[in-house]
Amino acid sequence: MTIRNLVMGVAALALLGCSTSPPLRYHALSTKASVSQEASVGSAALLVEILPISIPERLRREEIVLSTANGNLTVLDTDRWAAPLQDEVRQILDDALWRTLKASDVYQSPVAKTSSGLPQYRLALRMEKFDAIANDHAIIESSWTVRQLPQGPIAVCRARFIIPLTGITVEAAVGALAEGSAKMAQTVSVSLDRLQRGETAPCAQDETKR
């Protein structure tokens, strides 16, 4: 066999390998249009500085990770998040805050309080658990703090949501995680609303919900 034939054979094998590799599939937590794409026009009622979302280190990757009932993890090489997971969660939170309170996230574009005259808050969210157990359920557990700036009252909250999976597919797992994330974002919005209203127990409704 000549060198030329050998090179051509290797190239052919490489192309064959590529052709049989399963395609990558990308998934998003939110399938709804973001508030910037909707007819949700109007001025913000308050400003929120949402600090970078904290998620478990094992989930800081492109691939979707599923869990088993005994705690083992499965990394799905061909199923990936459309954006970094912390950004996916942030988008859901941004949308919930705007729809519920007309609260605008100003973390990327800080606004001086004296220039806006609007109430300003700082929100820090930590995803304690973000797990989908194959053919069982998804669990979203998070804690957060929200404070009125510059030195206003602070709320320290926690919530946990368990969402049954509707099937054994990756889409079912992503769907359950998305539903849990939306419920979490709505709960965060409610706690901010209660804090703004001056309620003494802004986290009173925190509980495990299924």
Residue, then its C-alpha position, 0 to 999 in steps of 0.5 A: m500500500t502506498i503512502r497516498n492510499l494509506v492517507m486516503g484510507v485513514a481520511a475515509l475512516a475518520l469521515l465514517g466515524c464523524s458520520t456515525s457520531p450522534p448529533l448534539r442536542y441543545h436544551a433551554l430551561s425557558t421556552k418562552a420569549s424573554v421580556s425583551q421580546e414581549a409586549s411588556v413595555g413600560s418603565a421599571a417600578l424598581l431596580v434589582e442588582i442580581l448577583p451572579i447565580s451560584i450553582p453546584e460545581r458539578l453542574r458547571r458544564e455544557e452537558i446535562v447531568l442526570s442523577t440516579a436514586n442512589g446519588n450516581l451522576t450521568v453526564l449526557d455527552t450529546d445533550r447540552w444546555a443552550a447557554p451556561l446553566q447559571d445564565e439560563v436560571r438568571q434569564i428565568l429569574d429576570d423574566a419573573l421579576w419583570r412580569t411580577l413587579k416590573a423589576s429591572d435587573v441592573y447588575q450589568s448596568p448599575v444605576a445610581k440611586t440619586s439618578s433614578g429615584l426608584p427603590q433599589y435592591r440587591l439579590a443573591l441566589r444560590m441553587e443548593k440542588f438542581d437535580a433530575i432523577a431519571n424516571d422519577h422527579a426533579i428537585i430544585e432547592s435554593s436559598w437567597t437573600v434580598r436587601q433594600l439598598p443602601q442599608g435597608p431590611i434584608a430577607v433570608c429565604r429558602a424554598r424547595f420544589i419537587i416536580p414529577l417527571t412525565g417520562i423517561t426522556v431527557e426532554a422530560a427531565v429538562g421540562a421538570l427542571a424548567e418548571g421547578s426553576a419557574k416556581m422558584a423564580q416566582t417565589v423569589s419575586v413574591s419575597l421581594d414584593r413582600l419585603q418592599r411592602g414592609e411585611t415582617a415575614p417575607c419568606a412565610q410561604d417557604e416550604t417544600k412543594r410538590 
